[in-house]
Amino acid sequence: MLFRSTVECVFVDTWGMPRGKRLPVRQFLRGSGFAIANVVYSWNPACGIEDTPWTSVGEGVPDMHAIPDLASFRIAGWTDGVGIVMCDTVHPDGRPIEMDARGMLKRQLTRAADLGFGVDAASELEFHAFTDDWQPLYSDINCYSIFRGWEMEPFMLDIRESLRKTGIEVEACNVEYGPGQTEINVRYGPLMKMADDTVLFKYIVRLCAKRHGINVTFMAKPYLLEAGNGFHVHQSLTRDGNNAFAVKDEDTPLGNSLMRRYLTGLLAHHKELQLVMTPTISGYKRVQDYSFSPTQVTW
């Protein structure tokens, strides 16, 4: 058995941070999952507990139950003897937790499937790298530099190989537009796997960088006067395994009626989507005119 010691059982809180427990293999194989306080869906990024309609200290912060989704299980590529699996969270009576983002995504994918569509996506994340005392690895702007990329290669190679061994296919990486900034592109795939991979991606990047004495941040705007970190989500719909956006069926700039309607919906709800896509103060500091951050609702 390749995961001979530990299984990391993971879900994400409302800030996208991985939470959960490490189970010995024997306990994991009992298949019962584990109980954990439901406050993880209402605390702030520093784990400060505030009373909400969802839960409160006065109610004793009751437990919910985390159930491993075995379809998401994989062998950890960054170390030996460890498996990792994503979990779904439920109430003690088995009802899905309303604030479980993974559960929300499952419900939306079911709606898409009922309409005859699959959903593919690819996440594209940027991060800044620092020394162990939080100084940028380099201070100049040298976007796409092969030389700067080679300086970063000792830990970037470790990251790429750890991702690959965990089942996350890397297409490319490059130096970006900020001090010590890098981008890694992963190959597109089914949206649920992409969402799981994105959580694991950030976790693996931090782990691998740390063992090389490197600190990293995905913060949207770590420097007020330099390029921020973006998170691009490339999207497409599939029908019968084919890209439904690729068929030319109308004489418009997009050429595809389904893609036009899909994009129209994104634009129509773009402001409301910022509650999800820009949840932090740092995110709004990144949204500046005449920068690489979009500020206009337009395609």
C-alpha positions, 0 to 999 in steps of 0.5 A: 500500500503506497499510503502506508502511514497517513491520509490528509482529509481536507475541505476548505473554509469560506476563505479557501484555506484547507482545513481538516485532520490527518488520519492514520491509515487504519482509522481512515479505512474504517470509513467513518470520516470524522467530526469537526467544529462547524465554526470553520465556515464562519470564522475570519481568516485569522480564525477569529470566532464571531457570532453569525446566523450560521453558528455562535459560541453561545450555541457551543459551536456544534460539530459537523461531519466530514466524509471523504470523497474517495473519487478525489483520493490521490497519493501525495506527490511531495512526500512518502507514505501519505495520501490526501483526499477531499471531504464533503461536510454534512450535518449530524443528520446527513444533510449537506452543510449549506456553506460547504463550497464544494457541495455548492459546486456539486449541485451546480454541476448537476444542474449543468449535467441536467441541461446536457453540459459538462464543464471544463476549466483551468485555474491560473494562479500567480504568487510572489516568492520571498527569502526566509525573512520575507525579502523578495528573491529579486527586486527588478521587473523581468517578466518572462525572463529565462535567466530569472527563471533559472535562478528560481528553478531549484524550488520551482522544479520541486513544485512542478514534480510534486504537482505532477506526482499528485496528478496535477499536470503542469503545462508551463511556468514563467517569471511574471511582472512583479518582484519574485513573482511566478505563474504556473499554468495547469492543464484544463479538465473537469471543473470539480477536479480543477477546484480540488487541484487548485486547493492542492496546488496552493498547498503544494506550492507552499510546502515545497517552497518552505523546504527550500527556505522560501516563503510565498504568498498568493495575496492579491496585492502584496506590494501597493506599487507593483503588479498583484497576483491574479487568479484566472479561471478559464472556462468552457462547456462540453457536450458529448465530450466536445467543446460546445463553444467551438461550433460556429453557428452565428455571424457575430464576433464570438461566432457561437451563440452558446458562448455569447449567452454564457458570456452575457450571463457572466457580465450581467452578474459580474458585480455580484460575483465580486463577493466571491471573486474579491473577498479581501481588502487586499483584493480591492487594492489590486483593482486599479485603473490602468493596471493589469487588473480589470476594472471595467465590465466588458469583454 
